[in-house]
């Protein structure tokens, strides 16, 4: 027998519709996890990069503070706080941060590829004398005597297991050439780059 109350028992109530329109618990959890992950990505970036990201000051401060904590438990607690701060952002702010991170990934990929190419060329300069001739044909303005001296010193550093000073200087020259058009006398600022790459001792 049909239920006489069917259709009038409150399924059409606005209260039910409001409840239905709210995000589910699983959806909220996914959003929280995504924001936590975004915060983690920011914590793992260089401080100078984080300072340039468009975001509220309190969120940035929480991230910068987390970067300075070395204690495992303290860092874990601060990371939770970062996640809490990330959840205060609106959709537009989150989208802007995500766009910034995505741009880093694209540029980092290209920078890494270019760096590896320069490393391969530097190694070739040390093992193949023809590599210097090829480099000079592309960049005739280079100081050939300086390069020969650097290559000779870099070979000696490797043979005697000495600090790779000349080895790094060759990388700096190649790096500057990468920035400047071929044939352009634009190596005056090479020394200014030395300090920037002090943290990259392995190169």
SULURNOR-V733380 format. One record per residue. N is the residue number from 0. PHI is phi as a letter, one per 20 degrees, with the letter a starting at -180 (* if undefined). Layout:
N&PHI, N&PHI
This chain:
0&*, 1&f, 2&f, 3&f, 4&e, 5&f, 6&n, 7&c, 8&e, 9&o, 10&f, 11&e, 12&f, 13&f, 14&f, 15&f, 16&f, 17&f, 18&f, 19&f, 20&f, 21&f, 22&f, 23&f, 24&f, 25&f, 26&f, 27&f, 28&f, 29&f, 30&f, 31&f, 32&f, 33&f, 34&f, 35&f, 36&f, 37&f, 38&f, 39&f, 40&f, 41&f, 42&f, 43&e, 44&e, 45&f, 46&g, 47&f, 48&f, 49&g, 50&f, 51&e, 52&f, 53&f, 54&a, 55&g, 56&f, 57&f, 58&f, 59&f, 60&f, 61&f, 62&f, 63&f, 64&f, 65&f, 66&f, 67&e, 68&e, 69&d, 70&f, 71&g, 72&f, 73&f, 74&f, 75&f, 76&f, 77&f, 78&f, 79&f, 80&f, 81&g, 82&f, 83&f, 84&f, 85&f, 86&f, 87&e, 88&f, 89&e, 90&f, 91&f, 92&f, 93&f, 94&f, 95&f, 96&f, 97&f, 98&f, 99&f, 100&f, 101&f, 102&f, 103&f, 104&f, 105&f, 106&f, 107&f, 108&f, 109&f, 110&f, 111&f, 112&f, 113&f, 114&f, 115&f, 116&f, 117&f, 118&f, 119&f, 120&f, 121&f, 122&f, 123&f, 124&f, 125&e, 126&d, 127&c, 128&f, 129&f, 130&f, 131&f, 132&g, 133&f, 134&f, 135&f, 136&f, 137&e, 138&c, 139&f, 140&f, 141&f, 142&e, 143&f, 144&f, 145&f, 146&f, 147&f, 148&f, 149&f, 150&f, 151&f, 152&f, 153&f, 154&f, 155&f, 156&g, 157&f, 158&f, 159&d, 160&l, 161&e, 162&g, 163&e, 164&f, 165&f, 166&g, 167&f, 168&f, 169&f, 170&f, 171&f, 172&f, 173&f, 174&f, 175&f, 176&f, 177&f, 178&e, 179&d, 180&f, 181&g, 182&n, 183&e, 184&f, 185&c, 186&d, 187&f, 188&e, 189&g, 190&f, 191&f, 192&e, 193&g, 194&f, 195&f, 196&d, 197&f, 198&f, 199&d, 200&f, 201&f, 202&f
